[in-house]
Every structure is written in C-alpha cells, then in structure tokens.
C-alpha cells in the first residue's frame, strides 16, 4: 500500500469515527436532557397528587384549584404548597406511594415547614429500600406559603441509570471500539515503519556484504592464474586485498551476530575492575589503527585520574569504538573527536565531543533504535546497518549506566555516558 493511500484511509477513517462519536454524544446529551425533563414532570405530577391526597384527608379540597401546589426550586429541590396542616406519617406514606407509582426510584428527603417557629421541622431521608435516616439538608423556604413541605433528591443516578443504561452501554462499547481502532491503527503504522526500516537494512546489508565478496572473488580469480607467480608484488597486493575484504566481511557478520545475541537476551557481562583512563587510551589507540580512525583526530582530556570502573572489557571496548566510528561516519569535514571524563556527585561522566553534522531534535529520540539511520539523501551515502548506537544503548543499559546525546554548540554532537561509582 502506497504512503499517500494509507494517509487518505487513515484520514477518512478518523473523520468517520469522529463523526460517529459526535453523533453518539449528541444523542446521549439529548437523551439525558429528555430524561431530566421527564423526571421534573413526573415528580411535579407525583407531588401534586400528594398535595391532593393530604387535602382530601383533611376534607379541605375547595382551595386546591386556587393555589400552585408545586414549585420547582431546582432540578433536585421542590416546594409543595398544601394550605392545610400536614401530618408527617401521612405525608411520608403518600410520598413513597406516589413516587413509586410514577416510577421515580430514588432516595429522597423531605421536611415540613412549621409556621410557628418559621423553620423546617422533621427533616427525614428515605432510601429506596424505605429505610429512614435523619436529613441534614438545608431546605429552601418560601415566605408566601404557610403550610407546605419540601422534597429534595440528593442522588438521582439510579433514576437516570434505569432509563439510560442501554445508551450508556452502547456508548461505552463504542468507546471501546474506538480504542481498539486507535490501537490497531498505531500497530499498522508501526509495522509499516518497521517494514521500511527492515527494507533499508536488507538493502544496506546486501550492499555491505556484496562488495567484499565481489572483491574477494575477483582477487581469487587473479591469484588462480599461474602467471601471477611471475609477479610476486602483484600476488602480494591481491592477497592483501583478500585479507582486508575478509576482515571487513567478518566485522559486518559480527555486527549481525551481536544483534541476534542481544535480541535473544543471551548477552552475559563479565565485569571486572578497569582503570578508566588507561582503558580509554587503549581503545582510542585501536580505533586509530582502523580505516575510520586513520581519517580522524582523536584527543583526550581526563579530569579524573586512577578512576576504577566495573565493566565487561569486550563490550565496553566495542561500545567506545561504535561511538567513535559513528562520530567519524557522520562528519562532512576532517573528523575530530575529543574524549573527556570528569566526576560529579559520585558519577563518572564520559563524553565524546565530535564536529560532525549534529543531530536534529526529531532524530535524537530515534538514533538509539534498531536499524535507524539518520537520512542523508542516498541510502548508501553513509555505510552501516543502523545497529551501532542500538548496540551502544543496550550495552550501556546492561551495565546499569545511562547515555544521552546533546548538540555541540560548536557544531556536532556530544554523547555522554554516566557511570555510577561502585565501592
């Protein structure tokens, strides 16, 4: 699938999912508003019936049509003007009966206004199982009423849940589908990126292996000719080419084998005491003898003397060589690398300061990933597999160290390895 096609599909799928979510939430909001309206209307009718029943029991129903029985103070609070004395037990009985009749299954609390002391008396909370508890709610009042009671619904969740449970369920299901869709989409994108990276790796691997094999084959064909024995210098030259290309081939194979070893987590460190200064100088000396090292200027500055670190010599040496090789490969002028060490709060800092092309912000988070290589236009412009810094990070982590990269203000990059002091 081409990149543009995948982008269009992702865009259209995202728009579709966003549209469905918007429709679902609008529908949910409208359903909630409708349930809210239905609750107010049902409650008002139920409380009006309660007022009528109280007046009916007192034999005074003549003034019912001249009053406004129910006043909605808020979505949760109601005042009911009766205009007659109210018996608490009778009120409680009618409230439970009428609310149940209108399918309002919710906890509620009520209180009766006492016109003598102008206070709400006998505040009571009634639970859905009809259990009674004292209420401490501050009920609203109305100065225009003499005989009235107030009702408050502290928690209407059960009412809305009973009516909107199906909608809530499908909304949750839709959100779950969206989460799986997002996860699947991210997996597809990551797999596509990994496929591109692996494709580049295979191309680079083919190129890196094909070149020394071709050189060895050509040199072997020349040596296979008996006439070459008459030219010892020419024979020596081709034998030297075979040796150099064989070394190059061996190094490439070793990198791939190291990758396989790291992937299987079979790497085992054999840590021992190492004099850091002496070890760095020795590793830098080995690097100077390599093809990359012969092109570079290597400088050292040690602000620590005689510092001992615990490390695996083989992997620590490879780590240093990989960082130095990376600095030389990504440099467009005469490569120069300065190795420094200093101690800060019982942590030894080992820095590699180069004058290369530097690393942009978008690539800093990716350079330690397997197969990743900073784009330079031509895929073979910089030789390698994108395994060096991945190896560096894994070996650093295996030792319990930390590594980070910063930009060099003078141009280039600064790789810093933090090594905790061990006693």
C-alpha positions as CSV (number, residue, x, y, z in Angstrom):
1,X,0.0,0.0,0.0
2,X,1.4,3.4,-1.0
3,X,2.1,6.0,1.6
4,X,-0.5,8.5,0.2
5,X,-3.2,5.9,0.0
6,X,-2.6,4.9,3.6
7,X,-2.8,8.5,4.7
8,X,-6.1,9.0,2.9
9,X,-7.5,5.9,4.5
10,X,-6.4,6.9,8.0
11,X,-7.8,10.4,7.4
12,X,-11.2,9.2,6.2
13,X,-11.4,6.6,9.0
14,X,-10.5,9.2,11.6
15,X,-13.2,11.6,10.3
16,X,-15.8,8.7,10.2
17,X,-15.0,7.7,13.8
18,X,-15.1,11.3,15.0
19,X,-18.4,11.8,13.3
20,X,-19.9,8.7,14.9
21,X,-18.6,9.7,18.3
22,X,-20.1,13.2,17.8
23,X,-23.5,11.8,16.8
24,X,-23.4,9.4,19.8
25,X,-22.6,12.1,22.3
26,X,-25.3,14.5,20.9
27,X,-27.8,11.6,21.1
28,X,-26.6,10.9,24.7
29,X,-26.9,14.6,25.7
30,X,-30.4,14.8,24.1
31,X,-31.5,11.6,25.9
32,X,-30.2,12.9,29.2
33,X,-32.0,16.3,28.7
34,X,-35.2,14.4,27.9
35,X,-34.8,12.2,31.0
36,X,-34.2,15.4,33.0
37,X,-37.4,16.9,31.7
38,X,-39.3,13.7,32.2
39,X,-38.1,13.5,35.8
40,X,-39.2,17.0,36.6
41,X,-42.6,16.5,35.0
42,X,-43.1,13.1,36.7
43,X,-42.0,14.5,40.1
44,X,-44.3,17.5,39.8
45,X,-47.3,15.3,39.0
46,X,-46.5,12.9,41.8
47,X,-46.1,15.8,44.3
48,X,-49.3,17.4,43.1
49,X,-51.0,14.1,43.8
50,X,-49.5,14.0,47.3
51,X,-50.9,17.5,48.0
52,X,-54.3,16.5,46.7
53,X,-54.3,13.4,48.9
54,X,-53.4,15.4,52.0
55,X,-56.2,18.0,51.3
56,X,-58.6,15.1,50.6
57,X,-57.8,13.5,54.0
58,X,-58.4,16.8,55.8
59,X,-61.6,17.4,53.9
60,X,-60.5,20.7,52.6
61,X,-60.1,20.5,48.8
62,X,-62.0,23.6,47.9
63,X,-58.9,25.8,47.6
64,X,-56.8,23.3,45.6
65,X,-57.6,24.9,42.2
66,X,-56.7,28.4,43.6
67,X,-53.1,27.5,44.6
68,X,-50.0,26.4,42.7
69,X,-49.1,23.2,44.6
70,X,-45.6,22.5,43.2
71,X,-42.8,25.0,42.9
72,X,-39.6,23.7,41.2
73,X,-36.7,25.4,43.1
74,X,-34.0,23.4,41.2
75,X,-33.7,20.1,39.4
76,X,-33.3,18.4,42.8
77,X,-35.5,20.5,45.1
78,X,-39.3,21.1,45.2
79,X,-41.7,23.1,47.4
80,X,-45.3,21.8,47.7
81,X,-47.9,24.3,48.9
82,X,-50.7,22.5,50.6
83,X,-52.5,25.2,52.5
84,X,-53.5,22.8,55.3
85,X,-51.9,21.1,58.3
86,X,-49.6,18.3,57.3
87,X,-49.2,15.0,59.2
88,X,-45.7,13.7,58.8
89,X,-46.6,9.9,58.7
90,X,-49.4,10.5,56.2
91,X,-47.0,12.7,54.1
92,X,-44.3,10.0,54.1
93,X,-46.8,7.3,53.1
94,X,-48.2,9.3,50.2
95,X,-44.7,10.4,49.0
96,X,-43.5,6.8,48.9
97,X,-46.7,5.6,47.2
98,X,-46.9,8.4,44.5
99,X,-43.2,8.4,43.6
100,X,-43.3,4.7,43.2
101,X,-46.5,4.9,41.1
102,X,-44.7,7.4,38.8
103,X,-41.6,5.1,38.6
104,X,-39.3,7.5,40.4
105,X,-37.0,5.1,42.2
106,X,-34.5,7.4,44.0
107,X,-33.5,8.3,47.5
108,X,-35.3,11.5,48.7
109,X,-35.5,13.6,51.8
110,X,-38.4,15.8,52.9
111,X,-39.2,18.3,55.6
112,X,-42.4,20.1,56.8
113,X,-42.5,23.8,57.4
114,X,-43.5,24.9,60.9
115,X,-45.3,28.3,60.6
116,X,-45.0,28.8,64.4
117,X,-41.2,29.0,64.5
118,X,-40.8,29.5,60.8
119,X,-38.4,26.6,60.5
120,X,-38.3,23.3,58.6
121,X,-39.1,20.5,61.1
122,X,-38.8,16.7,61.0
123,X,-36.3,16.5,58.1
124,X,-36.0,12.8,57.1
125,X,-34.1,10.9,54.4
126,X,-35.9,7.9,52.8
127,X,-33.8,5.4,51.0
128,X,-35.0,3.3,48.1
129,X,-35.5,0.3,50.4
130,X,-37.7,2.6,52.6
131,X,-35.2,2.8,55.4
132,X,-35.3,6.1,57.3
133,X,-32.4,8.3,58.3
134,X,-32.0,11.8,59.6
135,X,-31.5,14.5,57.0
136,X,-29.2,17.5,57.3
137,X,-30.0,19.2,54.1
138,X,-30.7,22.9,54.2
139,X,-34.1,23.0,52.6
140,X,-35.3,26.1,50.7
141,X,-38.1,28.3,52.0
142,X,-40.9,30.4,50.6
143,X,-42.3,33.4,52.6
144,X,-45.6,33.3,50.7
145,X,-46.5,29.9,51.9
146,X,-47.8,28.9,55.3
147,X,-48.4,25.2,55.2
148,X,-46.0,23.4,52.8
149,X,-43.4,20.8,52.7
150,X,-40.1,20.5,50.7
151,X,-38.6,17.5,48.9
152,X,-35.0,17.1,47.8
153,X,-33.5,14.3,45.7
154,X,-29.8,14.0,46.8
155,X,-28.9,11.4,44.2
156,X,-30.8,10.8,41.0
157,X,-28.3,8.5,39.4
158,X,-30.4,5.4,39.9
159,X,-33.3,7.1,38.0
160,X,-31.2,8.1,35.1
161,X,-29.3,4.8,35.0
162,X,-32.6,2.9,34.7
163,X,-33.5,4.9,31.7
164,X,-30.2,5.5,30.0
165,X,-28.4,2.2,30.9
166,X,-28.7,0.9,27.3
167,X,-27.4,4.1,25.9
168,X,-24.5,4.2,28.4
169,X,-23.7,0.6,27.5
170,X,-23.6,1.3,23.7
171,X,-21.6,4.5,24.3
172,X,-19.0,2.5,26.4
173,X,-18.9,-0.2,23.7
174,X,-18.4,2.5,21.0
175,X,-15.5,4.0,23.0
176,X,-14.0,0.5,23.4
177,X,-14.2,0.0,19.7
178,X,-12.6,3.4,19.1
179,X,-9.7,2.5,21.5
180,X,-9.2,-0.8,19.6
181,X,-9.4,1.0,16.3
182,X,-6.7,3.5,17.5
183,X,-4.5,0.7,18.8
184,X,-4.9,-1.3,15.6
185,X,-4.1,1.9,13.6
186,X,-1.0,2.5,15.6
187,X,0.2,-1.1,15.2
188,X,-0.3,-0.8,11.4
189,X,1.7,2.4,11.3
190,X,4.5,1.0,13.4
191,X,4.6,-2.2,11.3
192,X,4.8,-0.1,8.1
193,X,7.6,2.0,9.6
194,X,9.4,-1.2,10.8
195,X,8.9,-2.7,7.3
196,X,10.6,0.4,5.7
197,X,13.4,0.2,8.2
198,X,14.0,-3.5,7.7
199,X,13.8,-3.0,3.9
200,X,16.6,-0.3,4.2
201,X,18.6,-2.7,6.5
202,X,18.4,-5.5,3.9
203,X,19.5,-3.2,1.1
204,X,22.4,-1.9,3.2
205,X,23.3,-5.5,4.3
206,X,23.2,-6.7,0.7
207,X,25.5,-3.8,-0.4
208,X,27.9,-4.2,2.6
209,X,28.3,-8.0,2.0
210,X,28.3,-8.0,-1.8
211,X,31.2,-5.5,-2.1
212,X,33.8,-7.5,-0.1
213,X,32.6,-10.8,-1.6
214,X,33.0,-9.4,-5.1
215,X,36.5,-8.1,-4.2
216,X,37.5,-11.4,-2.8
217,X,36.1,-13.3,-5.8
218,X,38.0,-11.0,-8.2
219,X,41.3,-11.3,-6.3
220,X,40.8,-15.1,-6.1
221,X,40.4,-15.4,-9.9
222,X,43.6,-13.4,-10.4
223,X,45.6,-15.5,-7.9
224,X,44.2,-18.7,-9.5
225,X,46.1,-17.8,-12.7
226,X,49.6,-19.4,-12.7
227,X,51.0,-16.3,-14.4
228,X,50.6,-14.4,-11.2
229,X,53.5,-16.3,-9.7
230,X,55.8,-14.4,-12.0
231,X,54.7,-11.1,-10.3
232,X,55.2,-11.6,-6.5
233,X,54.4,-7.9,-5.8
234,X,51.1,-8.2,-7.7
235,X,50.4,-11.5,-5.9
236,X,51.0,-9.9,-2.5
237,X,48.7,-7.0,-3.4
238,X,45.8,-9.3,-4.3
239,X,46.5,-11.4,-1.2
240,X,46.3,-8.2,0.9
241,X,43.0,-7.2,-0.8
242,X,41.5,-10.6,0.2
243,X,42.7,-10.2,3.8
244,X,41.3,-6.6,4.1
245,X,37.9,-7.6,2.5
246,X,37.8,-10.7,4.6
247,X,38.2,-8.5,7.8
248,X,35.5,-6.2,6.5
249,X,33.2,-9.1,5.9
250,X,34.0,-10.6,9.3
251,X,33.2,-7.3,11.1
252,X,29.8,-7.0,9.3
253,X,28.9,-10.6,10.2
254,X,30.0,-9.9,13.8
255,X,27.6,-6.9,14.0
256,X,24.7,-9.0,12.8
257,X,25.5,-11.8,15.2
258,X,25.8,-9.3,18.1
259,X,22.3,-8.1,17.1
260,X,20.9,-11.7,17.2
261,X,22.6,-12.2,20.6
262,X,21.1,-9.0,22.0
263,X,17.7,-9.9,20.6
264,X,17.7,-13.2,22.5
265,X,18.9,-11.5,25.6
266,X,21.7,-14.1,25.8
267,X,24.4,-11.5,26.3
268,X,26.3,-12.0,29.6
269,X,28.6,-9.5,31.0
270,X,31.9,-10.4,32.7
271,X,32.6,-7.4,34.8
272,X,36.0,-6.6,36.2
273,X,37.9,-3.7,37.5
274,X,39.1,-1.4,34.8
275,X,41.3,1.7,35.0
276,X,39.2,4.1,33.0
277,X,42.0,6.4,31.8
278,X,44.2,3.5,30.6
279,X,41.3,1.7,29.0
280,X,40.1,4.7,27.0
281,X,43.6,5.4,25.8
282,X,44.0,1.8,24.7
283,X,40.6,1.7,22.9
284,X,41.3,5.1,21.2
285,X,44.7,3.6,20.0
286,X,42.9,0.6,18.5
287,X,40.4,2.9,16.8
288,X,43.3,5.0,15.3
289,X,44.5,1.8,13.5
290,X,41.1,1.2,11.8
291,X,40.0,2.6,8.5
292,X,37.8,5.2,10.1
293,X,40.3,6.0,12.8
294,X,43.1,6.9,10.3
295,X,40.9,9.7,9.0
296,X,40.2,11.3,12.4
297,X,41.9,13.4,15.1
298,X,41.3,11.8,18.5
299,X,42.0,14.0,21.6
300,X,41.6,13.0,25.2
301,X,41.2,15.2,28.4
302,X,40.8,13.3,31.7
303,X,39.8,15.3,34.7
304,X,39.8,12.0,36.7
305,X,42.9,10.1,37.4
306,X,43.0,6.5,38.5
307,X,39.3,6.1,38.5
308,X,38.2,2.4,38.6
309,X,35.0,1.2,36.9
310,X,33.4,-2.2,36.8
311,X,32.7,-3.2,33.2
312,X,32.9,-6.0,30.6
313,X,36.2,-5.2,28.7
314,X,35.0,-6.7,25.4
315,X,31.6,-4.9,25.3
316,X,32.9,-1.7,26.8
317,X,35.6,-1.6,24.1
318,X,33.1,-2.2,21.4
319,X,30.9,0.5,22.9
320,X,33.7,3.1,22.6
321,X,34.6,2.0,19.1
322,X,31.0,2.3,18.0
323,X,30.6,5.8,19.3
324,X,33.9,6.9,17.7
325,X,33.0,5.2,14.4
326,X,29.6,6.9,14.4
327,X,31.2,10.3,15.0
328,X,33.6,9.9,12.1
329,X,30.9,8.5,9.7
330,X,28.6,11.4,10.2
331,X,31.1,14.2,9.6
332,X,31.5,16.2,6.4
333,X,35.0,17.6,7.2
334,X,38.1,16.4,8.9
335,X,36.7,14.4,11.7
336,X,37.8,15.4,15.2
337,X,36.6,13.7,18.4
338,X,37.5,14.8,22.0
339,X,37.1,12.3,24.8
340,X,36.7,13.8,28.2
341,X,36.0,12.4,31.7
342,X,35.0,14.0,34.9
343,X,33.4,13.1,38.2
344,X,30.1,14.7,39.5
345,X,28.4,13.5,42.7
346,X,29.9,10.0,42.7
347,X,29.0,9.6,39.0
348,X,31.7,9.4,36.3
349,X,30.8,11.3,33.1
350,X,32.4,10.0,30.0
351,X,31.8,12.4,27.0
352,X,32.6,12.1,23.3
353,X,32.5,15.5,21.6
354,X,32.6,15.5,17.8
355,X,32.5,18.0,15.0
356,X,30.0,16.1,12.8
357,X,26.8,17.1,11.2
358,X,24.9,17.1,14.5
359,X,21.6,15.5,15.3
360,X,18.3,17.4,14.9
361,X,15.6,17.2,17.6
362,X,13.4,14.9,15.6
363,X,16.2,12.3,15.3
364,X,17.5,12.4,18.8
365,X,14.8,10.1,20.1
366,X,15.3,7.6,17.3
367,X,19.0,7.2,16.9
368,X,19.2,4.5,19.5
369,X,16.6,2.4,17.8
370,X,17.5,-0.7,15.9
371,X,18.1,-0.2,12.2
372,X,17.5,3.5,12.4
373,X,19.9,5.7,10.4
374,X,19.8,9.5,10.0
375,X,18.7,10.2,6.4
376,X,21.4,11.7,4.3
377,X,19.7,11.5,0.9
378,X,21.4,8.5,-0.6
379,X,20.8,5.3,1.3
380,X,24.4,4.2,0.8
381,X,25.9,7.6,1.4
382,X,26.9,6.5,4.9
383,X,27.8,2.9,5.3
384,X,26.3,0.8,8.1
385,X,23.2,-1.1,9.2
386,X,21.9,1.2,11.9
387,X,23.0,-1.2,14.6
388,X,25.9,0.7,16.2
389,X,24.0,3.0,18.5
390,X,21.4,0.4,19.3
391,X,24.2,-1.8,20.5
392,X,25.7,1.1,22.5
393,X,22.5,1.7,24.3
394,X,21.8,-1.9,25.1
395,X,25.4,-2.5,26.5
396,X,25.1,0.8,28.5
397,X,21.8,-0.4,29.9
398,X,23.2,-3.9,30.7
399,X,25.9,-2.3,32.8
400,X,23.4,-0.1,34.6
401,X,24.7,3.1,33.1
402,X,22.9,5.9,31.2
403,X,23.6,7.5,27.9
404,X,22.3,10.7,26.3
405,X,23.1,12.9,23.3
406,X,23.2,16.7,23.1
407,X,24.2,19.2,20.4
408,X,27.7,20.6,20.4
409,X,27.4,24.4,20.5
410,X,30.5,24.5,18.1
411,X,28.8,22.0,15.7
412,X,28.4,18.3,16.0
413,X,27.2,16.1,18.9
414,X,28.1,15.3,22.5
415,X,27.5,11.7,23.7
416,X,27.6,11.4,27.5
417,X,27.8,8.1,29.4
418,X,27.0,8.3,33.1
419,X,28.8,5.6,35.1
420,X,27.8,5.3,38.8
421,X,30.7,4.8,41.1
422,X,30.9,1.4,42.7
423,X,32.5,0.7,46.0
